[in-house]
Amino acid sequence: MLICLTASHRNASFDLLERLSIAAPAAAGHLVTDSDVLDGAVVLATCNRFEAYLDIAGDDRDSAVAATVQAVAAASDLDATELRDSVNVLGGKDVVQHLFAVSSGLESVVVGETEISGQVRRSLEDARSNGTTTSDLERLFQEAAHTSRGVKTRTRIGAAGRSLVRLGLQLASSRVTDWAHTRVLLIGTGSYAATTIAALRDRGAVHIQVFSPSGRAAWFAAKHELVAARDLRHAIGTSDVVITCTSSELPVVAPADLDDGIRRIVIDLGLPRNVDPAAAGVDGVELLDLETISLHAPISELNAESEARAMVDDAVSRFRAQALEQSTTPALVAFRKHVFDILDDEIDRAKRRGDADGESAEHTERALRHLVGVLLHRPSVRARELGRAGRGEEFVGAIDALFGVRPEPEAELPAPVVPLADRTALDPTISKRADEADAS
């Protein structure tokens, strides 16, 4: 059984989300190994949300929630009661609906932002590395990736909102008269930094320098044709706009770094915060952090969002129908095995008696196998129909009552083979590698 623990900008403080983003992913590996009630877990922790998707052993939902809250709270140095009060618990269809919507950008601070789909993909990759996925979690996340890709390509939801980077720059533009003459300092060299550079250049910014707390500024500057800054304090002093987007667990910009009497805008896109919140009290400094930016998220284009949500609803319905249909698969497999075992025994018995030989025996065997296949066709179709209607137990009970056949206990399944299309969604480099292989 799948459940989800979720906390987001809608129901939790940024301070709590900030602390969860640091430690919650690391705790994911211990959730399964240290618990008797969990078979699998995938943890997603972003700047605006915390999600734990759990595959429960049995149906003890309360124990699974308590174990997860306790483990995550301990890792994040949070009070377990505070954390439990800040998360919503979803089950059944709501889990599917929620992940599909989250992955499609429909639950983000800025509706339609595209970063979240990559974050969902990486959370599954991390779970695979930790050995905490299950076949049900794999299928759920693969379908979420497929759904988000369809929403992105078939709707204009991306135009309904903007990424956090672009929204932050939009807010700053009300104070910046000419980006072409604005001196910008970018602190950070990750994927957010690359996105920020593209957004800055779209607005006409040309004077951009970069500083990296990890020492990667020179490499990053050369790659993106920027100026590498060696001294942070000096770089801040020569900038009109400072944008931070590092993964540092501690603030990299302190109030003293900004207290030079120069008016400037500071955009903090980091989580945890890259800028000490006290910097907002420095004269001349206007601080735009994630919480401030989220308050100005634009109202989405209703038609685009409605269309996207309709696509998600359809995908959820298909996913649920497939899951219900597959609920009868173990019983159907057991029934078919039972029938074909009987057939094989009778054919072997006939061969030993010498009832037929040569071409005649082969013809008879083919005819019998075809007949059994025809007879099994209608029960197979009916099993799927009953499953989709939520009546799978009727089929299971019927073959038990009539033939004494019961599904075999489920064995531990290996991670399923992911189709190329889904693997490409989960890892975009696969497509490139496949192209290169074809070319060679």
FENSULMO-V948823 format. One record per residue. N is the residue number from 1. D_FIRST is the distance of its C-alpha to the first C-alpha in Angstrom with 1 decimal. Layout:
N;D_FIRST / N;D_FIRST
This chain:
1;0.0 / 2;3.8 / 3;6.7 / 4;10.4 / 5;13.5 / 6;16.5 / 7;20.3 / 8;22.9 / 9;26.6 / 10;25.8 / 11;24.8 / 12;25.8 / 13;29.2 / 14;30.2 / 15;31.2 / 16;27.7 / 17;26.2 / 18;29.1 / 19;28.3 / 20;24.6 / 21;25.6 / 22;27.7 / 23;25.6 / 24;21.9 / 25;21.6 / 26;23.3 / 27;21.0 / 28;18.0 / 29;19.2 / 30;19.3 / 31;15.9 / 32;14.4 / 33;17.7 / 34;18.6 / 35;15.4 / 36;14.3 / 37;10.9 / 38;9.7 / 39;9.5 / 40;10.2 / 41;11.6 / 42;13.8 / 43;16.3 / 44;18.7 / 45;21.8 / 46;24.7 / 47;27.8 / 48;26.2 / 49;22.6 / 50;20.0 / 51;16.4 / 52;13.6 / 53;10.5 / 54;8.1 / 55;5.5 / 56;5.2 / 57;7.2 / 58;7.0 / 59;6.7 / 60;9.4 / 61;8.7 / 62;12.5 / 63;13.1 / 64;10.8 / 65;12.6 / 66;15.9 / 67;15.7 / 68;15.1 / 69;17.8 / 70;20.2 / 71;20.0 / 72;20.4 / 73;23.1 / 74;25.0 / 75;25.1 / 76;26.3 / 77;28.7 / 78;27.2 / 79;27.1 / 80;23.6 / 81;24.4 / 82;25.7 / 83;22.6 / 84;20.2 / 85;22.6 / 86;22.5 / 87;18.8 / 88;16.9 / 89;13.2 / 90;11.3 / 91;8.2 / 92;7.7 / 93;10.9 / 94;12.3 / 95;10.4 / 96;11.9 / 97;15.1 / 98;15.5 / 99;15.2 / 100;17.4 / 101;19.9 / 102;20.0 / 103;20.6 / 104;23.3 / 105;25.1 / 106;24.7 / 107;23.5 / 108;26.1 / 109;29.2 / 110;31.2 / 111;29.5 / 112;29.6 / 113;30.1 / 114;29.2 / 115;28.5 / 116;24.8 / 117;23.9 / 118;25.4 / 119;23.7 / 120;20.2 / 121;21.4 / 122;22.7 / 123;19.5 / 124;17.8 / 125;21.0 / 126;21.0 / 127;17.5 / 128;18.9 / 129;22.0 / 130;20.2 / 131;18.2 / 132;14.8 / 133;13.3 / 134;11.0 / 135;11.6 / 136;8.6 / 137;9.9 / 138;13.4 / 139;13.1 / 140;11.9 / 141;14.8 / 142;17.2 / 143;17.0 / 144;17.4 / 145;20.5 / 146;21.8 / 147;21.5 / 148;23.3 / 149;25.9 / 150;26.6 / 151;26.9 / 152;29.3 / 153;31.5 / 154;31.6 / 155;32.1 / 156;34.3 / 157;31.6 / 158;33.0 / 159;36.3 / 160;34.7 / 161;34.2 / 162;35.4 / 163;34.0 / 164;34.5 / 165;37.3 / 166;39.2 / 167;38.6 / 168;40.1 / 169;43.0 / 170;43.5 / 171;43.8 / 172;46.2 / 173;48.3 / 174;49.6 / 175;51.4 / 176;52.2 / 177;55.2 / 178;55.3 / 179;52.6 / 180;55.2 / 181;57.1 / 182;54.3 / 183;53.7 / 184;50.0 / 185;48.4 / 186;45.0 / 187;43.3 / 188;40.6 / 189;40.2 / 190;36.5 / 191;34.9 / 192;35.4 / 193;39.1 / 194;39.5 / 195;38.1 / 196;40.4 / 197;43.4 / 198;42.8 / 199;42.5 / 200;45.7 / 201;47.7 / 202;46.7 / 203;48.4 / 204;51.4 / 205;51.0 / 206;53.1 / 207;53.8 / 208;50.5 / 209;50.4 / 210;47.4 / 211;46.8 / 212;44.2 / 213;43.4 / 214;42.3 / 215;45.6 / 216;44.4 / 217;46.6 / 218;49.3 / 219;47.0 / 220;45.1 / 221;48.3 / 222;49.8 / 223;46.9 / 224;46.9 / 225;50.7 / 226;50.5 / 227;52.6 / 228;51.1 / 229;51.8 / 230;52.5 / 231;53.0 / 232;50.4 / 233;52.8 / 234;55.5 / 235;53.0 / 236;51.8 / 237;55.5 / 238;56.2 / 239;53.3 / 240;53.0 / 241;49.2 / 242;46.8 / 243;43.2 / 244;40.8 / 245;37.5 / 246;37.0 / 247;34.1 / 248;36.3 / 249;34.7 / 250;38.1 / 251;40.3 / 252;42.7 / 253;45.0 / 254;46.7 / 255;49.0 / 256;52.0 / 257;51.3 / 258;51.7 / 259;54.6 / 260;57.4 / 261;58.5 / 262;57.2 / 263;55.1 / 264;51.9 / 265;48.4 / 266;45.5 / 267;42.1 / 268;39.4 / 269;36.3 / 270;35.0 / 271;31.9 / 272;32.7 / 273;36.0 / 274;38.8 / 275;41.5 / 276;42.3 / 277;41.8 / 278;45.3 / 279;46.6 / 280;46.3 / 281;49.3 / 282;51.6 / 283;54.5 / 284;54.2 / 285;50.5 / 286;48.0 / 287;44.4 / 288;41.6 / 289;38.3 / 290;34.8 / 291;34.7 / 292;38.1 / 293;37.1 / 294;34.0 / 295;36.2 / 296;38.2 / 297;35.4 / 298;37.0 / 299;35.9 / 300;34.2 / 301;35.9 / 302;34.3 / 303;34.7 / 304;33.0 / 305;30.1 / 306;29.7 / 307;29.8 / 308;27.2 / 309;24.8 / 310;25.5 / 311;24.6 / 312;21.3 / 313;20.7 / 314;21.7 / 315;19.4 / 316;16.4 / 317;17.6 / 318;18.1 / 319;14.8 / 320;13.1 / 321;15.9 / 322;15.4 / 323;11.7 / 324;12.9 / 325;15.9 / 326;14.2 / 327;12.4 / 328;15.9 / 329;16.8 / 330;16.5 / 331;18.6 / 332;21.0 / 333;21.5 / 334;22.3 / 335;24.7 / 336;26.5 / 337;26.9 / 338;28.4 / 339;30.8 / 340;32.0 / 341;32.4 / 342;34.7 / 343;36.5 / 344;37.0 / 345;38.4 / 346;40.8 / 347;42.0 / 348;42.7 / 349;44.5 / 350;46.6 / 351;47.5 / 352;48.7 / 353;50.8 / 354;52.3 / 355;51.7 / 356;51.9 / 357;52.5 / 358;52.6 / 359;51.9 / 360;51.5 / 361;48.8 / 362;46.8 / 363;47.3 / 364;46.1 / 365;43.0 / 366;42.1 / 367;42.7 / 368;40.6 / 369;37.6 / 370;38.1 / 371;38.3 / 372;35.1 / 373;33.3 / 374;34.8 / 375;33.8 / 376;30.1 / 377;30.0 / 378;29.7 / 379;26.9 / 380;24.9 / 381;25.5 / 382;24.7 / 383;21.4 / 384;20.3 / 385;21.9 / 386;20.1 / 387;16.7 / 388;17.6 / 389;18.8 / 390;15.7 / 391;17.7 / 392;16.3 / 393;16.5 / 394;20.3 / 395;20.8 / 396;19.1 / 397;21.2 / 398;24.3 / 399;24.6 / 400;23.9 / 401;26.7 / 402;29.1 / 403;28.7 / 404;26.9 / 405;24.4 / 406;20.8 / 407;18.2 / 408;18.5 / 409;15.8 / 410;13.8 / 411;15.8 / 412;14.9 / 413;15.4 / 414;17.6 / 415;17.1 / 416;17.9 / 417;21.4 / 418;21.5 / 419;24.1 / 420;27.1 / 421;26.6 / 422;23.2 / 423;24.5 / 424;27.4 / 425;25.2 / 426;23.4 / 427;26.8 / 428;29.9 / 429;32.2 / 430;31.1 / 431;33.0 / 432;36.1 / 433;35.9 / 434;35.6 / 435;38.6 / 436;40.6 / 437;39.9 / 438;41.2 / 439;44.2 / 440;45.1
